[in-house]
Amino acid sequence: MAASSKIQALWNHPAGPKTIHFWAPTFKWGITIANVADFSKPPEAISYPQQLAVAVSGLIWARYSTVVTPKNWNLFSVSLGMSGPGIYQLVRKIRHDYLEKSVADEGGGMVTKDS
């Protein structure tokens, strides 16, 4: 009996499955899934503007979802889910572009057989 009342409460919630407030964030998971699939891409193929937009918009919408009425926890979760991989991709790109380059410039990046 308790499970059915929780399902009914979810169904009738102002941000529940009967509203766009449920389905729009649910479909945003596609962005997160695509970004996670791009983890196997080489860092050279990562775009700073794209990943910055994904990460920052995720953080902004996560904050927004907690201040609107009713609170939209589905939007909150997908927004954090978007920002996490976006930040990870930015870190990969920064590491590749700046940290590995500085190690190679110092001569520490090249290891030969004779070393």
Backbone torsions as a table, in degrees:
resi	resn	phi	psi	omega
1	MET	NA	-40.5	-178.0
2	ALA	-67.0	-38.0	-179.1
3	ALA	-65.3	-42.0	-178.9
4	SER	-67.9	-33.4	178.4
5	SER	-71.0	-32.9	176.1
6	LYS	-68.8	-39.8	177.2
7	ILE	-64.6	-42.4	178.7
8	GLN	-64.9	-38.5	178.0
9	ALA	-64.6	-41.8	176.6
10	LEU	-62.9	-45.4	-178.7
11	TRP	-60.0	-39.5	-176.8
12	ASN	-93.1	1.0	-179.7
13	HIS	-63.5	145.9	179.0
14	PRO	-60.2	-19.8	174.9
15	ALA	-115.6	29.0	-177.6
16	GLY	-86.9	-175.0	-174.1
17	PRO	-62.5	-12.0	177.7
18	LYS	-85.3	1.2	-175.3
19	THR	-125.4	161.8	175.2
20	ILE	-67.4	-23.4	-179.1
21	HIS	-66.5	-15.0	175.5
22	PHE	-95.1	-48.1	-170.5
23	TRP	-74.8	-36.0	179.0
24	ALA	-60.6	-50.9	177.3
25	PRO	-63.9	-34.5	-179.5
26	THR	-61.2	-41.9	179.3
27	PHE	-72.8	-19.6	176.2
28	LYS	-67.2	-16.3	176.3
29	TRP	-59.6	-24.3	177.6
30	GLY	-59.4	-36.6	177.9
31	ILE	-64.3	-43.5	-180.0
32	THR	-65.1	-44.1	179.9
33	ILE	-61.8	-43.3	178.6
34	ALA	-63.5	-39.2	-179.8
35	ASN	-67.8	-39.0	177.0
36	VAL	-66.0	-38.6	177.7
37	ALA	-62.8	-27.6	179.4
38	ASP	-78.5	-0.9	177.3
39	PHE	-59.5	-27.0	-178.9
40	SER	-83.0	-8.8	177.5
41	LYS	-67.6	149.2	174.7
42	PRO	-68.1	148.8	-178.4
43	PRO	-58.4	-26.4	179.1
44	GLU	-62.6	-26.2	-176.6
45	ALA	-87.3	-3.3	-179.2
46	ILE	-82.0	137.1	-178.6
47	SER	-101.7	123.3	176.3
48	TYR	-58.2	-50.7	-177.9
49	PRO	-60.9	-40.6	-179.4
50	GLN	-64.1	-49.5	-176.9
51	GLN	-69.7	-33.4	175.7
52	LEU	-65.3	-41.6	178.2
53	ALA	-63.4	-42.9	179.9
54	VAL	-64.7	-46.5	-176.8
55	ALA	-67.2	-48.3	-176.5
56	VAL	-70.2	-42.6	179.1
57	SER	-64.3	-35.5	176.1
58	GLY	-61.0	-44.1	179.0
59	LEU	-66.8	-41.3	179.0
60	ILE	-62.7	-47.8	-178.9
61	TRP	-69.0	-30.5	175.7
62	ALA	-63.3	-44.2	177.6
63	ARG	-63.8	-46.3	-179.2
64	TYR	-58.5	-41.0	-176.4
65	SER	-64.2	-19.1	179.6
66	THR	-92.9	-11.6	-178.7
67	VAL	-106.0	-12.9	177.6
68	VAL	-80.5	161.2	174.7
69	THR	-117.0	126.1	-3.4
70	PRO	-77.5	155.3	176.7
71	LYS	-59.3	134.3	-177.0
72	ASN	-110.3	92.0	-176.1
73	TRP	-71.8	-24.7	174.9
74	ASN	-65.9	-45.1	177.0
75	LEU	-64.3	-38.5	178.1
76	PHE	-60.1	-48.9	-176.2
77	SER	-66.7	-42.7	-179.7
78	VAL	-68.4	-33.5	180.0
79	SER	-68.5	-42.4	174.3
80	LEU	-65.7	-37.2	177.0
81	GLY	-62.7	-31.6	176.8
82	MET	-75.4	-42.8	-174.0
83	SER	-70.4	-34.6	-179.4
84	GLY	-58.1	-57.2	178.0
85	PRO	-64.9	-31.5	176.8
86	GLY	-62.9	-44.5	178.0
87	ILE	-65.2	-42.3	178.6
88	TYR	-59.7	-44.0	179.4
89	GLN	-64.6	-38.6	176.8
90	LEU	-62.7	-42.3	178.7
91	VAL	-63.2	-42.1	177.0
92	ARG	-59.1	-44.9	-177.8
93	LYS	-66.8	-45.2	179.3
94	ILE	-62.2	-44.7	178.6
95	ARG	-58.5	-44.5	-179.5
96	HIS	-67.1	-47.2	-173.6
97	ASP	-73.9	-34.7	-172.2
98	TYR	-113.2	-46.5	-174.8
99	LEU	-75.5	-46.4	-179.9
100	GLU	-68.8	-34.3	178.8
101	LYS	-65.3	-40.9	-179.6
102	SER	-69.1	-33.4	176.8
103	VAL	-67.9	-41.0	179.6
104	ALA	-67.9	-37.1	178.9
105	ASP	-64.7	-32.2	-179.9
106	GLU	-79.4	-6.7	-179.9
107	GLY	89.3	-1.2	-178.8
108	GLY	-86.3	-7.8	-177.0
109	GLY	-87.3	-13.4	-175.3
110	MET	-104.9	118.4	176.8
111	VAL	-114.9	127.4	-180.0
112	THR	-108.6	169.9	179.9
113	LYS	-65.7	-32.3	-176.4
114	ASP	-75.5	-15.7	-175.5
115	SER	-71.5	NA	NA
